[in-house]
Amino acid sequence: MMKNFENKLDRIMQRIWKESAMVRLPKVPDVNNAWMRMEQLMDIQETESIQKMTVKPVMSAIFIKPKLIWAVAAALTLTLISPILYNAYTTTSIVAERGQFKTLKLADGSTVKLNAESSLSYKNGFGEQHRNVSLTGEAFFDVEKGDLPFIVQFGSATVEVLGTEFNIHARGSNIDVIVLEGTVKVSGAEAAKDVVLTAGQKVDFVLGLNPGKPEKINHNKFPGWIYNRLILEQTNLRTVCKEIERKFDVKIKFASVDLGNITVTGIIEADEFNPVMETLATLAQRSFKFEKDTYIIY
């Protein structure tokens, strides 16, 4: 019986072997080629996915957002520059550059002498509706009498007059007011601390603070600059040289910073630059030299 089973199994195996020879099997796949195709397929799918996600936003950024951005920018620009344009249209400004000296005749008949590196401005209606001016730097005022008060504003401080001659030096935070004729009221940080000056008086104070007590002018030719003079009373070299730089449009430096603290007293005729520097050097007991485009005190 066992023999019959073995014979039958042998016949089955032979039949499977013969039939398998007739089957056409596929070629062995190229692994490298298959992997390359797989990567290409993945890249294509990823690109299509990205394009689907970004096409609309990109188109929106190109065709829609710039219009919105420009509209907003235009609106903001107009909002910002409108006050500037309005102010420029309704304000008259006069500027004296370095090395310049200007004399102005205002609509109310008042005369203003503008020192170098200074500016004066006023709104439309000056002389009829108001007599308010703004000053930066230094100016001498010969104010015509009138019903409207003449008000000079410099920073947070003001000088108010009806008719008088006075000088205002307002450079940086240092304020100096000198009255030659009439009466002026000087206002600082607090209106309750106003100071009234009469002819022959001056007051010095720091912008943002209240004016101090009036002092008597020690020279009848104040302010010196309108007479082309430098009137010095224990004035430090740093301050004097700043005025000389403005007047003659030059550069002055100190060989040592401490030299700027030296104080000088005297009157210097300021018609020409070289004599001014020679006199200043004598008063300070120092010398000066010219290197490149700068005068150096040593």
NORMOWO-V7390 format. One record per backbone hydrogen bond with DSSP energy under -1.0 kcal/mol. CO is the residue of the C=O (numbers start at 1). NH is the residue of the N-H. Records with the same first field share a line. If there is no record, write none. Layout:
CO->NH ; NH
This chain:
1->5
2->6
3->7
4->8
5->9
6->10
7->11
8->12
9->13
10->14
11->15
12->16
13->17
14->18
15->19
16->20
17->21
30->34
31->35
32->36
33->37
34->38
35->39
36->40
37->41
38->42
39->43
40->44
41->45
42->46
43->47
44->48
45->49
46->50
47->51
48->52
49->53
50->54
51->55
54->58
55->59
56->60
57->61
58->62
59->63
60->64 ; 65
64->68
65->69
66->70
67->71
68->72
69->73
70->74
71->75
72->76
73->77
74->78
75->79
76->80
77->81
78->82
81->85
82->86
83->87
84->88
85->89
86->90
90->124
92->122
94->120
96->118
97->100
102->114
104->112
106->109
110->106
111->142
112->104
113->140
114->102
118->96
119->136
120->94
121->134
122->92
125->128 ; 129 ; 130
130->127
131->151
133->153
134->121
136->119
137->170
138->115
139->168
140->113
141->166
142->111
150->161
151->133
152->159
153->135
154->157
157->154
158->187
159->152
160->185
161->150
164->143
165->180 ; 181
166->141
167->178
168->139
169->176
170->137
171->174
173->207
174->171
175->205
176->169
177->203
178->167
179->200
181->165
184->197
185->160
186->195
187->158
190->193
191->194
195->186
197->184
198->201
200->217
201->179
202->215
203->177
205->175
206->209
215->202
224->227 ; 229
225->228
228->270
230->268
232->266
235->264
236->240
237->241
238->242
239->243
240->244
241->245
242->246
243->247
244->248
245->249
246->99
251->295
253->297
256->259
257->260
258->261
259->262
260->238
262->237
264->235
266->232
268->230
272->276
273->277
274->278
275->279
276->280
277->281
278->282
279->283
280->284
281->286
287->298
289->296
291->294
294->291
295->253
296->289
297->255
